[in-house]
């Protein structure tokens, strides 16, 4: 019988796993001081991150969202972004890694992967600073300034990632950047390839060189750029929505991209959820996406758990039952 880690590795290499990887079971979150520094907000709270973006975590929502309007917009003129966007010098901040290091060792002792997050990716950082409309318009109207700003954001993110690697030696790094809505990418794929794709080689490159499993969260429709994810070094696309043709993506990427998600949160994680509806959606996802492997059933959020108590426990129990059907 394979261990939790061995089962993940068999899934990633299109091998012979014993069962579905059951959501986040092998990937317990190690909360690190950089995460708390960059995301100083809790449920029900409003706060500002170090770049000046106003954040709000509303009730019954899986995470915080930026509040960007004429009063709160950090960067009202991208041609003057250097005047508005001030990146903190992370080397001068006295981060305390004690608890994170202890938590990482507990994960290792339990035979699980050490996983850390790095949230608010390159596109998300842009719209956190100036809003969606300005971000998309500026890609067309002010391409030179946008290229400069995105490169600066990339450098800031690479610094964070290297600090995570140096201090925690993680097995898995999950990087967040949503690139689309439920049914389309936020921009034409070629525009994404021009402005964002080149920088992702620099983000995922250092991870790959050190043997780290690369996980990218995008609970979006990103099917047109799935092969690009493979190109830049992504091992797992986490959060894949069922509006993507998951089976076709496996074929299009030559079974080199593990797809983690497929369970529609809008169906199961709701106030009026029922055990019957949750189990039916999990069973559907396992049936529809098991062929060819490379699939991890999970809610499409960018992290462990459900909004409503009991939903995630029901999902995990049903995944165990489905494994008995599809893995002999």
PyMOL commands that set and color helices and strands:
alter all, ss='L'
color gray80, all
select helices_A, chain A and resi 4-12+33-38+78-84+90-92+98-109+122-130+132-141+143-168+189-209+223-232+246-252+265-268+275-289+311-326
alter helices_A, ss='H'
color red, helices_A
select strands_A, chain A and resi 46-48+54-56+65-66+115-118+172-176+213-217+236-240+258-263+295-299
alter strands_A, ss='S'
color yellow, strands_A
deselect
rebuild
show_as cartoon
